[in-house]
Amino acid sequence: MAYMMVRHKVRDFNAWKPGYDGHKPARDDAGLKEVYLLQNADDPREVIALFEAADLEKARAFAASEDLKQKMQEVGVIDRPDIYFLE
């Protein structure tokens, strides 16, 4: 099984979450299934998401897409995301 993990900080988790939820159709189209969505216990603005990836190349394309970059900016991601592809 392949996975994609994303770590980034957000301005305000409660403001970020509805935008994240609304972007689910794009994640579905990329073959990504959310496994965990976590907040750092010491810094709740830091978010870590782990997804099962049906197709690692589709996951890579999604992660590099302008759509994702725009959505992250729109919903309040405040640092450069770390994105890992795992097997």
Secondary structure by P-SEA (a helix, b strand, c coil): ccbbbbbbccccaaaaaaaaaaaaaaaaaacccccccccccccccbbbbbbbcccaaaaaaaaacaaaaaaaaaaccccbbbbbbcc
